[in-house]
Amino acid sequence: MKYSNKTIEDLLQRFRPVIGSDYDKYKNHVYRVFLNCLLIDSQKTNEEKYAMAAVFHDIGLWTHHTFDYLAPSIEQAGIYLTESGKQDWTDEIAAMIYWHHKISRYKGKHESTTETFRKADWIDVSLGWLGFGFDKRIIKETRKKLPNLGFHMFLIKTTIKNFFRHPLHPFPIFKR
């Protein structure tokens, strides 16, 4: 497994000042999700899309300081895709970001990449408990080489804060 990807490195550097002290924990999460995508889908043509989606999928947490971060994350991805001349990927990357917390299987446009990305994020967020039948040894190895560094504790604290701020709508990011 390779743990460096030019797209991920370049995009993360772009957001490093905004991410601040959470940079290393988010970077490792991004790479774990990306590598989980490659474990699930070996098509080289999708690799750069997964790299972009991995960087942007939670970025709205920092760019817009909100737990309701899906739309801001999609917005940031769209800006980048337009700037880089890859606007034809916008719908697909947006679907990956929007549906990455979907509780059940995603069916629809861009189903293959969106479902791959959804599973990849759930594998990481569940600390590998959800493996979707993929090699648990590889998932565990990835987690070992790219440690959490407090990312899950950050998610728990952010979730609790959002619950107290918005008790009637505590989980805006989860989709059915």
C-alpha positions in Angstrom: 0.0 0.0 0.0 1.2 3.5 -0.7 0.7 6.2 1.8 1.4 9.2 -0.3 -0.8 10.7 -3.0 0.0 13.9 -4.8 -3.6 15.0 -5.1 -4.2 14.5 -1.4 -0.9 16.2 -0.4 -1.6 19.2 -2.6 -5.2 19.6 -1.5 -4.4 19.2 2.2 -1.7 21.8 2.0 -4.2 24.2 0.5 -6.4 23.7 3.6 -3.7 23.3 6.3 -4.1 26.8 7.7 -7.9 26.3 8.1 -7.6 22.8 9.6 -5.0 24.0 12.0 -4.2 21.7 15.0 -6.5 19.0 13.6 -4.3 18.7 10.5 -2.5 15.4 11.2 -5.6 13.6 12.6 -7.6 14.7 9.5 -4.8 13.8 7.1 -4.6 10.3 8.5 -8.4 9.9 8.3 -8.3 11.1 4.7 -5.6 8.6 3.8 -7.4 5.7 5.6 -10.6 6.5 3.7 -8.6 6.8 0.4 -6.8 3.5 1.0 -10.1 1.8 2.0 -11.5 3.0 -1.4 -8.5 1.4 -3.2 -9.1 -1.8 -1.2 -12.7 -1.9 -2.4 -12.2 -0.6 -6.0 -9.0 -1.3 -7.9 -9.9 0.7 -11.0 -7.1 3.1 -11.5 -9.5 5.5 -13.3 -11.2 6.2 -10.0 -8.1 6.8 -7.9 -7.9 10.6 -8.3 -11.7 10.9 -7.7 -11.4 9.0 -4.4 -8.4 11.2 -3.4 -10.4 14.4 -4.0 -13.5 13.1 -2.3 -11.4 12.0 0.7 -9.9 15.4 1.2 -13.2 17.3 0.7 -15.7 15.0 2.4 -15.4 16.6 5.9 -13.6 19.9 5.0 -16.7 22.0 5.8 -16.2 21.2 9.5 -13.2 23.6 9.3 -14.0 26.0 6.4 -17.5 26.8 7.6 -17.2 25.8 11.3 -20.3 23.7 11.2 -21.4 20.2 12.0 -23.8 20.5 9.1 -20.9 20.4 6.7 -22.0 18.4 3.7 -23.1 21.4 1.6 -20.0 23.4 2.5 -17.8 20.4 1.7 -19.5 20.0 -1.7 -19.1 23.7 -2.4 -15.3 23.6 -1.7 -15.0 20.5 -3.9 -16.9 22.3 -6.7 -14.7 25.4 -6.5 -11.6 23.2 -6.8 -12.9 21.1 -9.6 -13.9 24.2 -11.6 -10.4 25.8 -11.0 -8.7 22.6 -12.0 -10.7 22.1 -15.2 -12.4 18.9 -13.9 -15.9 20.3 -13.5 -17.2 17.2 -15.3 -16.5 15.3 -12.1 -18.5 17.7 -9.9 -21.7 15.6 -9.8 -19.8 12.4 -9.0 -17.6 13.9 -6.2 -20.7 15.7 -4.8 -22.5 12.4 -4.6 -19.6 10.7 -2.8 -19.5 13.6 -0.3 -23.3 13.9 0.2 -24.0 10.2 0.7 -20.8 9.2 2.6 -22.8 8.9 5.9 -25.7 7.1 4.4 -26.8 4.3 6.7 -27.9 1.9 4.0 -26.6 1.1 0.6 -26.6 3.9 -1.9 -28.4 3.3 -5.2 -28.4 5.9 -7.9 -26.3 8.0 -10.2 -22.5 7.2 -9.8 -23.5 4.2 -7.7 -20.2 2.4 -7.9 -17.9 5.2 -6.7 -20.4 6.6 -4.3 -21.1 3.3 -2.6 -17.3 2.5 -2.5 -16.7 5.8 -0.8 -19.6 5.4 1.6 -18.2 2.0 2.7 -14.6 3.3 2.9 -15.6 6.0 5.3 -17.8 3.7 7.4 -14.9 1.3 7.7 -12.8 4.0 9.1 -15.4 5.7 11.3 -16.3 2.3 12.8 -12.6 1.7 13.6 -12.8 -1.3 11.2 -15.7 -3.0 12.9 -17.7 -2.6 9.8 -15.6 -4.3 7.1 -18.2 -5.1 4.5 -16.4 -8.4 3.9 -13.1 -6.8 2.9 -9.7 -8.1 4.3 -9.7 -7.1 8.0 -6.0 -7.7 8.1 -5.4 -4.9 5.5 -7.8 -2.6 7.3 -6.0 -3.2 10.6 -2.6 -2.6 9.0 -3.8 0.7 7.5 -5.1 1.8 10.9 -1.8 0.8 12.5 0.3 2.8 9.9 -2.0 5.8 9.9 -3.0 6.1 13.6 -6.1 8.0 14.7 -4.3 10.7 16.6 -7.5 11.6 18.3 -9.7 11.9 15.2 -12.5 9.8 16.6 -12.4 11.8 19.9 -12.6 15.0 17.9 -15.8 13.6 16.1 -17.4 12.6 19.5 -16.7 16.1 20.9 -18.0 17.8 17.8 -21.2 15.6 17.8 -21.8 16.4 21.5 -21.4 20.1 21.0 -23.8 20.0 18.0 -26.3 18.0 20.1 -26.5 20.8 22.7 -26.6 23.6 20.1 -29.3 21.9 17.9 -31.1 19.3 20.1 -34.0 19.0 17.6 -31.6 18.3 14.7 -28.5 16.8 16.2 -27.3 14.7 13.3 -27.7 16.7 10.0 -25.0 14.7 8.2 -26.7 11.3 8.4 -28.8 10.2 5.4 -31.1 7.3 5.0 
